[in-house]
Amino acid sequence: MSELSYLEKLLDGVKVEWLPLGNVTKYEQPTKYLVKAKDYHDTFSIPVLTAGKTFILGYTDETHGIYEASKTPVIIFDDFTTANKWVDFDFKAKSSAMKMITSSDDIKFSLKYVYYWLNTLPNELVDGDHKRQWISNYAQKKVPVPCPDNPEKSLAIQSEIVRILDTFTALTAELTAELTAELTMRKKQYNYYCEQLLSFDDGGAEWKTLGELAENLDAKRKPITSGLREAGKIPYYGASGIVDYVKDYIFDGDFLLVSEDGANLLARNTPIAFSISGKTWVNNHAHVLKFDTYAARRYVEYYLNSIDLTTYISGAAQPKLNKKNLESIRIPNPPPEEKERIVSILDKFDALTNSITEGLPREIELRQKQYEYYRDMLFSFPKPEVAEA
């Protein structure tokens, strides 16, 4: 079904009028609902909202001045950024720089319909413009209203559009939850097998220092300040990954990089050890280790990323894993065939986890684009100048 035929069927011959948003809605300042407390806690029950990206700042135990959106849903609109959210649960507000938008007449205008239409509008913000947007700009925008002279039919059409978009929103949220749960499960499986396979407390492996297992190539590293780097296609590595791309290289082959400094040594937000291949350039913030085999290199990578290295790290403000401490790290060293078996298993789990990790945002983006397509289709009424022609 084409966009036009679908809309024609939905409208069933009725005309669409474009009415000022300021006539279709009314607004209220959140003055009566501003939170007084500065300390929030997850054990409290009332969310404190802002219209910005953060949305829920925290939860308060205040019992007075609560807006009961569970009874009267509202759009909260950031007067400076135009960010907006649909809210149908009770809340308190943090900032007075937002408008609380409701329908000017629930019998004629569906607020949820207005909310969905509002998010079809392109962002018109200009850098440095700090004026309040609702009265100066958005209240004058024209919203398409099917047959406003027949409120019952108009509301039925608006409600059908809302129903379709609510369904898409719910499906997108459900898919995201399923993919996230799958990713969490895969990570738990990976961590479990990693812990089991790399545990040799029962004496199943000979222990050696990292200095005995790998050749250290730190002496070949060379840092280049950003202003002196010649742009190219060769990855330029630092403590936690690729920093830039340059024209030349100093390493060619398969190596293991280990962070020498940086917050990730303690926070572990990114792996401490990571493999690199091919032509590369490495600065002095990552140690460069060379191994005889793929299994030996990958095994050490898995092991270093699975243990707590705090005892080997010096400096609190500027954490550092120096060469001496790096080479003194004790690592269980099973026979080559056992090492290959461990790496083979963990590689499979790593591939599964990474495929979901990489696929999750891509799938969510596709779902969002699909949702936006149908949303825009449902609001593709003739523009005012076309309708009046």
N, C-alpha and C positions, 0 to 999 in steps of 0.2 A: 504493500500500500504506500503510495507516494505521500509526501508531506502535505501537499495541497488537498488530496482526496481525503486524507485522514482528518485534517482540520475542517474541511467542508462537511464531512459526516458529523463531526463533533459539534460544529456550530449549527448545523441543520438549517441553514439559510438566514440565521439572525445576523444583524450587523454588530460590528465591534466599534465601540467609542473609546477614544484615548483621553483619559481624564487625568488632571494633575494629581500627583501622588499625595500632595498636601490636602486634597479633598477626599481622597479614598482612605487616608489614615489620619490619626492624630498622635501626638507625642506627649511624653511627660518626662520631666527631668527626674533623675533618681534621688533627689535631695532627701526624701522621706525614708529612703531605703539604704542610705550609706552606712557602711560598717564603722563602728567606733574602735573595736579592738584591733590591735596590730599583730597579735599572736594567733596563728591559725594552727589547727591540728586535725589530722585525719580521723580522729575519734569523734569530732564534733559533727553535727548533722546538716548544718545549713551552708551551702556553697557560697563563696564570695566571688562575684563575677567581674570581669572586665571585658570590654567589647573587642579587645585586641586578640592576637594569636594565642596568648596564654589562656584566655577564656576563664578557666577556674583557677583562681589564685590560691585557694585553700578553703578551709571550713571553719566556721565560727560557732560558738555556743550561744550567741545572742538570740533572744527570743522576741524582741520587739523590732518593729520597722522592717518586717519581712514582706517582700512582694510575693503574693500567692499566684505564681504563674501556672500552678497545677489547676487552678480554676479559670484563670484568664491568661492564656499564652501570650507571649510578647516577643517582638524582635528587638534585640539590643543593638544599637547602631553607634559605632565610634564616630564622634562628630569630626574628628580630625583625619582619621585614616580611611573612613567609610567601611571598615570591617564590620561584619554583622553576624549575628547568631540567632537561631530559633531557640527559644527557651520555653519549656512547658513544665518546669519544676520550680518549687519555691526557692528564693535566693535573696541575698543582700548584694549591694553593689559597692565597688571600691572607688570608682571615679565619677565625678560629676560631669566629665567631658563625654558623656554618652547620652543618647536619646533612647527612651523606651517607647517603641512604636506599637500601637494597637489599631484595630480597624475603626474607622469613623462610624460604621454602621454594619454590624454583624449580619444583618439580613440581606445586605447588598454586596458586601465585599469580604471575601475570605482572606484573612490575614496570612495564612500559609501560602495561598496563591500569590499574594504580594511578595512574600519572602522569596519564593522560587523565582519570580520575575526579577526581583531586585538583583539577584546574583547572575542574571544574564547581561547586566550592564557592564560595559568595558570600564577599566580603571582610568579615570580622568585626572588623577592627582598630578600636580606639578611639583617638582622638587623645590623645597623652600616655602611652599604655600601652607600656612598654618591657620587659615581661616576655618571657621566651623562650617561644615558641609551641608547639614540638613536643610536649614532655612535658606541659605544662600544659593543652593544648587539642587539638591535632591527633591525638595518639596515641589519644585516646578516641573520635574520630569513627568512625562505622560505614561501612564500604565494602561494597557489594553483591557477593557472591560466588556465582555460580551453582553449585548442587549441590556443595558442598565435600566431600561424602562420596564423590564420584566424581571424583577428581583429573583423570583423563584427559579426561572429557567437559567438566569445568569449564574446564580449560586450553584446550580446543578452542574453547569459546564466547568466552572472554576473548581468545584469539588472533584470532578472526574480527572482534571489535570493534576490536582494535588495527589489523588489516589495513585495515579501512575508513577509520579515522581517519588512518592513515599515508598512505593514498591521497589523502585530502582535503588533508592537510598538504603533500604533495608537489605537488599541482596548484596550490595557492595560491602556493607558493614559485615554481613555474615561471611562473605568470601574472605575478607581481610582477617576476620577472627579465625577462620579455619586454617588459612595459610600461616598465620602467626603461631597457632597452636602446633601445626605440623613442624614448623621451624624449631619451636621450643623443644618438642619431643626429639627431633633429630640431634639437636645440640646435647640434650641429656644423654642420649644413646652414645654419641661420640665421646663425651666426657667420661662416661662409665667405662667404655672399652679402652679409652686412653689410659685411665687410671689402672685398670686391670692388667693391660698389656705392658705397661711401663713400671709395674711394681715388682721389685726383685728383693724384697726384704728377706725372703727365705733362702737367699744365697744362690739363686739360679743364674747369676751372672757375675763376671769379674768386674770390679769397679776400677775405673781409670779416670784421670783428670782430662779435661777438655784439651789441655795442651798436648797430651799424649795422643789424642785421637785426630787432631786436625792441624793443618799447617796455617799459621797466622800470616796474613799478607797485609797487615796494617801499614807497613812501611811504604807500600805502593800507593796508598790513598793520597788524594790531593784535593783540598777544598778550593772552590772558586767563588768569590763574592758575586752576587747577582748581577752587578753592573759590568762584570768582566766576562760573563758567560756568553758564548757565541751560540745562538739558537740553532737547534738541529733536531734530530729524531732519536738520539741516544738518551736513554733514561739516566738522570742524575739523582743518585740515592742519598738519603740522609738517615737519621736515626729511626724513623718509623715508615719509610717508604720513599716513593718517588717525589722529589722536590721540584724538579724541572727537567727540561730536555735540552741537550747540548749537541754540538756538532762532532766532537771527538770522543774517544773512549780510552780507558786505562786498564780495563779488565775485559777478557773475552773467554767465556766458559760458564761453568756452573759453580756457584759459590753460596755460602750461607752468610747472611749479614746478621749481626747481633747488635742491638742498640747499645751505644756507649754511654749516652746521657739522654736526659729527657724525662718528662713526667710519666711516660708509659712504662718506665722501669718499675714504678711503684703502683700506678693506677691500673696498669694492664688493660687499658682500653683498646690497645692494638697489640699484636704479637711482638714479643721481644726479639724473636728470631724469625727470619723469613728468607726463602730461597730466591736467587736471581739467576738468570740465564742469558747467554749471548753477550753482545757488546754493551758495556755499562761504564759509568763513571760513579765513583763513591767518594763522598767527602769524609772528613775526620770525625763524624758523629756516629759512625757505624763500623764495628769490627768486621773484617773480611776473613772468612775461614774457608779453606779448601780441603776436600775429602777425596778419598780414592774412589769411592763408589756412590751411586745415587742413594742406595739404601743407607749407607753410613751417614750421609749428609741429612737425609730426610729424617732418620731416626733421631739424630741429635736435635733437629729442629722441633720435632714433636716433644721431645723430653724437656728441652729448655722452656717451651711454652706451657708446660704442665706443672712446673715446680715454682716454689716461692724462692726468689733469688735475693731476698732482703739482706741476708747475712753477707752477701758478696758486694753489696752496693754501699758506696760511701757518699756522704753529703746529704743533708736533709732538704735544704733550699734548692740545691742543684744536684739531683741524684746522678751518680756516675758509676759505671761499671768499667773500671780500668782494665788494661790488658793483663796485669798480674792476677787480679781477682778472677777475671774471665777464665784464664787458663788453669786456675786452681779448682774450678767447679768439678765436683766428682759426679761421674755418670756411669750407670751400669752398662757393661759392654758384653752382651750375649754373643754367641757364635754368629757368623755371617748369615747362615741359613735361617736362624731364629730372627735375626734383625730384619731380614727380607720379608719374613712372614708377618711380623708386626707392622712394618711399613705398608705392606700390601693391604692389610685390613684397615688400617687408619686412613690410607689414601682413599679407599672406597667410601668410608664414612665422611671424610672431608669433602669429597666430590658431591655426595648427596646433600650435605649441609650447605655447601656453596651454591649448588644449583637452586636450592630453595631461597637462600639469602639473596641471590642475584635476581631470581625470578619474582620474588615477592613484590618489590617496588614496581617492577615492570608490569606485573599483572594488575596491581592496584591502579597504576596509571592508565592502563587500557580500559579498566572498568570505569574510571573517572571520566575518560574521554567519551565512552559509550553513554554514560549518564548525561554528560553535557550535551551530546548530540541530540538525544531525545528531549531533553529539557528545552534546548533552543528550538527544536522542531515544534514543540507544543506551544511555544510563544512566538512563532513566526507569523503573526497576524500582519495584515497590510499596515504599513506605516501611516501616520496621520495624513501626510501629503498625498499618499496614494489613495487612501480611503476617501479623501475629500474631493479627488479629481473627478 
